[in-house]
């Protein structure tokens, strides 16, 4: 039996994500549950009927988390919920600060991310508590930006639209069934995503700021893909979903999984059988660690939206990428023995060694990776260890350094069975 198909069957039996929330209209769904072999074109123009909400979270997910965190007050969900409650972005009184013209480098690029994180966190609070004040606060954020923001520009515009488009889309996907969000406002918000966010992401994937696609980094391609995918689902636009999925298999840049992986190696400590050196490990660790959450979001949303298991693709390539990154960055200031293959960067020339700049960088995303592969019976050895250093996971805010990101994985992605120590708070918790 083809290993990719086997992984999918195992996943469907053990899935913690709930049932896929789409049906494919043009042909048998089964043909799309079979992952293409490496280099094979994604099936052309499948059309999906989405069963909302179906981006990072489904209604089944919310039912599960609400039961664990609020009704049963079980750990580690309870500590994850308390982390959300404590967040300044999850307050009913949160006031958005929309900007008409966002420019990076320039003005407004941090606040659009912070407000997007607030819209998401407030939406989580509404779904978990049922308190409409949180819902109204989330909608105020989204309506304000849709009415005010007219453009995202600058040489690094993709780092705004890419890293915030999926945040706003996920918030909208959660809030779409709230009766207090007027239809005309929801439609205006979707139009804002399509008119302001989407073009920046699409142009980057097709034009790469006028450069060759192989000159771009994973941390530029991946957020463009993630936001295009999320916008497509919110807007019931199958074409946009297919753009993102096809790029994962066939894209010209580093967002293509075959280009993301420079080399696979044996773990010299034998804790995992193989792990994978990514396209940015010779650049620095701030960007390399960023790709963990981006791959996690992409794979999670694709599975929830259309039932395709990118997590399993090419013998768990995404896990292998995360494991290599996790091991190198697990203990700040301690550089482990790592196999490494020199590679040529079309932007910077040869990367002959692992770059320790930013080594030990912590970001959200590890709980999603760890819990997904734990449930599959895989061996997320280093991802498990990394997640435990950050538990309970919060948002990605670093004060003035960069905009906030989604996070809160301990609350939203933890699934039983709970492994030994998984219900314990990190002591001390690792700072972002």
N, C-alpha and C positions, 0 to 999 in steps of 0.2 A: 504494500500500500504506500502511495506517495506520502512522505513525511509531513508535508504541509497539510494535507487533508486529515491525516491522523491527528495533528495538533488541534485542528478545528473541532474534530469530534470530541476530543478530550475536553476542550474548552467549553463546548456546548453542554457537556455533562456537569462540569464543575463551575460554570459561570457564576460570578457574583454580580454581574452587571445587569441582570434581568434580561427579558426577551428583547430581541432586536426590534426597533420601533419603526421599521419601514417595510413596505412591500414593493417589489419591483414589478412594474406594469408591463414591460415589453419582454415577455419570455419567462421561462422558468427561473424562479429564484435560485434553484440549486446551482445553476451554472455560474452564478456570481459568488457563491460560497466556496468555490474552488479557486484558490489563489493562483494567479498566473505564474508560470515558471519565470526565472530570471530573464529579463529582456523581452518578455512577451507583452504586447500592447494590451492595456486595460480595455475591456469590452467597450465598444463604441456606443455612446449615447444611451446607456440604460436610464430609465425614468423611474423615480422612486415616489412612493406615497408615504410620507413620513407620519409616524404616530407620535406626536409631540407630547411632552418634552423628550428630546432624545439627543442632547449634546453630551456634556460631561455627566449629566445625571438624568435618570428616568424617575417617574413617579414611584416605581418599585424601590428605587434607591432611597428616596426620601422616606417612604414608609419604614424601611429597614432601619435607617439611621435614627429616625424619630423614636422608634421603639427602644433602641439600644441606649441612646443618649438621654432622652427625656423621660420616658416611661420607666425603664428599668434602671436608669442611672448607672450603667455599666461602663467599666474602663476597657479600652482607652477612649471610647466614644465620648464619655463625660468630660475628660480633660480636653478633648478636641473641641467640644461644644463650648466649654468655658473659655477657651482661647478665642473663639469667634465672638462670644458675648463681650469679652474685654476689648475687642478691636475698636479703635476710634472710627473706623469706616463702617461699622455695623450699628451705629447709633441712629435712632429715629430722627434726631435733630440734625443729621448730616446735611451740610449746605454745599451744593455743587458750585463750581466756579468756571463755567464754560467760557471758552475763548473763540472768537470768530475765526481767526486765521492762526492755525498752529504751525509753527516753523521749527524744524530741527536741522542744524543747530539754530537756536533762536528762542522763541517764547512758547509757552503753553504745553510743551511736550511732556512735562512731568505731571501736571495737573490732570491731563486727559487720562493718563494711566491711573492716577490715584482715584479719580472719580469713577472710572470703569470698575476698579476693584470694589469701591463702595457700592455701586449698583449691584454687583454680584453678591457681596456679603449680605447686603440688606435683603436681597431676594432669598438667600439661604435662610435667613432669620424668619422671613415670612412663611416659607414652606415648612419649617420645623416647628414654629410656634403658632401659626395661624393668626398672628396679630397683624391686622391690616395696616397699622401705622408703619410697620416695616415695608410693606408693599408700596404704600403711598410714597415713602421716602425713596425707594428704589426707582419708582417711576418718575419722581421729580428730577432725579439725576439724568435719566435717559431722555426725558422730554426737553430738559434744558439744553443738553448738547445737540439734540436734533434740531432745535429751533435756532440755536446760536451759531454753531460751528459750520463754516462754509468751505473750508479748505484745509488740507494738510500738505505742506510743501517743504522744500529744502533737500539738500543732498542726502540726508538720512531720513527722509519721510517714511521709508519702509519700516524703520525702527519705531515709528509712532503707530502707523496704521496696522502693521503686523502684530505688534505686541499689545495693542488695545482693541483691535477689531474683535478678536475672539472673546475678550472679557465682556464687552458690551453685548455681543451676540448671545453669550451664555446667560447673562442676566435677563435679556429679553426672552430667551427660550423658556426660562423658569417662570417669568411673569406673564407670559402670553395668555394664560387662562384666568388671570385675575380680572374680575368683573369691573374693578375700578379703573382699569386702563382702557380709555375710550378707543374704539376701533380706529377713529381718524388719527389719534395720536400714535397708536401702534403702527399704523401704515406709514405715518410720517417718519417714525423712527427707522423702519425698514428702508425707506427711501434714502435716509441719511446714510445708513450702512452701505447701500448700493452706490450712492452718488459720491460720497466722500471717502469712505474707508476702502471699499473694494477696488476702485481703479488704481490706487497706489500699489496695492498688493499684486494685482494682475499685471500692471506695467512692469513691476520689478521682475516677476517670474519670466516674462516674455522679453524684456529688454535689458534687465540688470544694469540700469543707469547708464546704458550705452556701452557697457563693457561686455566681454565674452562671459558666458554663463559660468565657465570654469574658474573665473576670477572671484566669484562670490563665496561667502562662507556659509556653512550650515546654519549659523545663527541669524542669517538674513533670509535664506530660502525657507527655512522651516516655519517661522512665524507668518510669512506670507501665505504658505499653504494652509496653516492652521486657521487663519482668519478667513481665507476664501471658503474653506470647508464650513466653518461655523456660520458665516453669512449665508451661504447656500442653503443650509438646513433651516435657519430662521425664516428665510424668504421663500421656502419651498421651491428652490431653484436647483433642479438636478444637474444642470450644466455646470454650475459652479462647484458642486460636490465632485463631479467627475474630473474637473480641472485639477483639483487638489489631489485626488486619489491617483490619477494618471501620472502626475508629477512624481509621486513617491516611487512609482515603478519605472518611469521613462523620462523624467526630467533631465534637462541638459546640465543642471547645476548640482550643488552638493545636497540638495533636498532629496534627490534620487538616492534611495537606500544603498545602491551599489556604489555610489560616489561618496556616501557618508563614511563607509568603512574603508580605511586605508589598508588594514591588514588584520587578520585574526591570529591570536597567539595562544600558547599554552600558559597557564598561570604557574609561575615558578614555585609558588607555595602550595599548589595542588588543591586549593579550595574550590576552584571551578575548573571545568574541563577546558573551556576556551573563553576568551574575551576578545573584544574588538577595539582596536585603536581608531579613533575618529579623526575626521578631517581637520579638527581644530586643536588636537592635543599638542602639536608643535607650535601653536600660535600663543596660547595662554590658557589658564584654567578658568578665568572668569567667564570666557565665552564657551569653553568646553562644557562646564557644568550647566550652563544655560540650556544646552541642547537636550538635557535629560527631560526637563519638564515639557519641552516642545514635542519631543517624540511621544511622551506619555499622553499629552493632550490629543495629538493627532490620532494615535491609535485608539484611544478611548472613544473619541467622538465618531470615528469611522465605524467602530463596532456597534455603538449604540444607534447610529443613524441608519446604516445599511447592512449590518451583520457581517462585515468583512473583518477578519482577524489579522490585522497588520502586525500585532504583537508577535505572532507565530512565524511570520514570513522569514524565509531563508534560515531555517534552524534557529529561530529566536535571535535574529541579528540585532534587534533593538535592545534586548536584554544584554547581549554581549557588549554593545557599545556602553551601556550604563554601568556594567560591572567593571570595565577597564577604567572608566572615569571615576567611579566610586573608590576603587582601590587606591588610585594615585592621590585622591583628595581626602581620604578617610580621616587621617590624623594631621591636623594643621602643623606644619613645620617638620613633619617626618616624611621623608621621601622614600618610598619603598622600592625594592628592586622590580623593575618593569622591563619586559621585552619591548622593543621599539623598532619600527621600520622607517628609515628616512624616506621622505616623500617630497615631491616638488609642488610648491604652491605657486600657481600662476600669478598670484598677486604679490608674493613676497620672496619667491625663489625657494631654495632648498631649506627644509626644516629637518635638520640632522639629529636633533635631540628633543626629548620632552621639555617643554618650556615650563619652568616652575613658577612663573609669574602668576600670582593669585592662587597658588596651591593651598588647598584646604577650604576653598570657597564653598559656602553652603547656600543652597537655594531650595525652595519648595519643589516637590515633584517626586521625591523618593518614596513616599508612602503609596502612591499610585502604582509605581513600578513594582515595588516589593509585594504589595498585596495581590496584584494581578498574577504575577508569576508564582507566588506562594500557592494560590488556589489551583494553579495548573500542575503543581507538583514539580515545577522546575527548581533550580537552585540559585535564587537571587542572593547569593552569599554576601557580597559586599554592599549591595543595595539595601539588604536587611540591616546591616551594621550601620550604614549611613542614616537610614530612617530613624534608627533608635537614638542617634545622637541629637536629633532635632525634635523628638516627640515631646509635647504635641506640636505638630506642624501648624504654623500660622500663615499669614500672607507674606509676600516677598518684599515688603517695604524696608528700605535702608535709609530712612530719613531723607536727606537732601541728595543722596548719591544717585538714585534712580527711582522711577515710578514703581508703584506696587504691582504685584501679580497675584494670581488667584489663590493657590495654596489650600490650606485647611484640609489636607489629605488624611490626617489621623481621624478626623470626624467623618469625612465623606467616603473614604475608600477602604477603611478597615473592615475586614470580613472574617467571620469565624471559619476555621478554628483559630483561637488565639494562641500563639506560641509562647513559650516561657519567656517572661520578661517583656512581652509586647504590651502589657497593661501597665507598665511602669513609666513614669515621667523621666526624661533624661536629667541627669544630675552632674554638672549643671547643664541646662539646655544650650545647645549650640546657637550662637548668634548668626544672623544672616549677614 
